[in-house]
């Protein structure tokens, strides 16, 4: 008696390979989507971190400044210049996809720093000196072709003068 040997037919093999290809394609698409989402989240967190560092530095510099002025630059860009009453001057320049902070003392460059803002579409400086002297920067950032733009407004007061303790006691009376 011959034992029947069971083998796979060509059709069964093709069906198995097709199912395996479909599973691998689904896995590859899922991994690609996860990678893109991770990259986008990393870029947004990096940009948010850079914007936070910039806002903190601008507020610190503005609080130390005694005067602020805007200087028109090339192609309609403007530079914010903060004067501290000493030879040191701090300038914030808008460049493509970044804001540069340049500290000079007289004609000597002391420090240069860049705050990367990928997708920077528009940035506008405004100075107000009516009730409280403030500087405002409105930044519009592109988040991608399928998402709306982000708009951030950063405000900082300048010419903040600390009142000595003795003067506060006299004013309170």
Phi, psi and omega in degrees: 000130179272136175276137180285124179266124183267127178231162178274140179274167179298322180296316179298320179294317179296321178295316179297317179294323178295316178296318178296319178296320178296319179295314180295323178296317178298317179296317180296318178295319179296316179295321178296317179296318178296320179296315179297318179296319178296317180296316180296318179295319178298316179297317180293320178293321178296316179294319179296320178296316179296319179294321177295316178298318179298314181298317179296318180293318179298316179297317179299311181296319181294321180295331180276344186281150175258341179208153178221145178210157177253135179243124179290137180242191181290151175058034175077007177276155177233155181243132175270126180244124179251122178257131184261004183086355175247177177297347183282133178231140178242128180239137175248117181247139176269125178234176179296119177061020175198161173241127182257136176249122182236123179253125178233152174235105188069237177258006184263128176286123180260322185201144175225136181217144179239139176248108184284125178231082181301134180086017179295115181262317184207145176213133182230126174271145172219137175248136175231132182230019183288280180273309177231128180293117181227154172241136182234134174240123175255122185241131175246123183243138177275131179261353181139169186290336184255006182232153180290157179289152175265142174236128179237141176239125180243125180240144177214139177269143176238166182063042175275118182252124178285133178271127179300154184302318182298320180291326178295320180295321179294320181291331182290333182281000000 
